[in-house]
């Protein structure tokens, strides 16, 4: 079974903590021991695991801006002027896999599952698949 989390982002670059929603899906799944796969099908978004601390999230936004600046002559910009968003998504990745044990996400003390919008605002979807193993 795959469940979908739907929401609208409000900024061009935005980081949203979806840990609680994923944890609810894991709980409803009834899986005691397994894996939760969290995936975004959008090519200008990413899913990462890290600390949800405002300073760190601001640092991440600045790092992405320095590594992959807007309007740096990318060929894809000829199509829709958002190559920087695609390239940033490639660097971060579209999915994470989190172990599930005793029906709960096996995350570290400060770890959170974060959805990263790179070309908003837009309507977005994240898919969660919980499997026994």
N, C-alpha and C positions, 0 to 999 in steps of 0.2 A: 504494500500500500504506500502511496506517495501522497503527502499532504502539501498544500500550497499556502504560503503566507503572502498576502497581497497588501500593498500600501502605496502611498504617494509620497515621493520625496519632495523637499521644498527648496533645495538649493542645488547649484551646479555640482559642488563637491560636498557630500554629507556622509557622516558615518553614524549608522544606527545600530544600537545594541538589540539583537534579536534573540538573545540567549533564553529569555523567559518563554518566548513563543515556541522555540525549539524544544525546550524542556517540557512544556505542556504536551507537545506532540509525542515526545518519547513516553511520557507517562500514559497517555491515552493508548499508545500502541500495545501496551502490555508486555513489551520485550524486557526481560530481566537482564540478559547479558547479550551484547551485540555491538552494533555500530550504527551511528546516526550519520548519514551523509547529507550535507547541506549544500545546495547547488543553486547558482543563479544562471539563467539561460541568456541573460543580456550581456552583450559583448563590451559594454561600457560600464560594467559594474564588477564588483568582486566580493568574495566572502573570505574573511580572515579571522584568526584567533589572536587576541592580544588583550591588553588591559584597557578598560574604558575609563581613561583618565583624561580630562580635557587638555592638559598640557601635551601629553603624548599624542593625542589625536590631532592637535594643531601642528605638532612637529611632523606627523605623517603627511598632512596636507602640504606643508611647506617642502618637505623632501620630494614628494611627487612632482610638485611644481618646478623644483630645481632640476630634477632628473629628466623630466619630460615636459618642457615648457610648451605652452600654447603657441601656435603659429611659428614653429621653428622650421618651416619649409617641408613638412611631411607630404609625401605624394598623395596620401589618402584625403588630405584637406581639399583636394580638387573636387571631391564628391560631396562632402557635407561638413567640412570645417571642424571635425571633431577627432582627428587622428590622435591627438594627445590623450583623449579619454580612452580610446581603444588600447593604446600602448601602455597606459597606466594599468588598465585592467589585465593586460597580459602579464605585467610584472607581479601583480598581487594574486591573480588566479581566481577561478570561478567557484571553487568548492573547498570544503574542509570535511574531514572524517573525524568523528569524535567517538571514542569508546563509550559504551553504555554498560554500566554495572549496577546491579541491584535496582534496575529501573530508572537510573539517573545518569546524566551526562558526567563523564569522568574528566572534569576540567580542574585545572589547578586553582589555587586560592584567588588569583587575580585574573584568570583567563575568562574572556567573554567571547561570544560569537558575534562578529561585527559585519554588517552589510555595508559596503562602500559604494556610494553613488558617485559616479565620475562624469556624468553628462546630464544632470537634472536641470530643473525638476521634471519628473516623469512618474507614470504609474509603473510599478515594479512588482515582480513576483520572485519568491524564493521557494524552492522545493526541498522537502525533507523526506528522506527514505530511511526508515528504521528497520534493520535486519537482525535476525538472530544469528549467532555464530558461536 
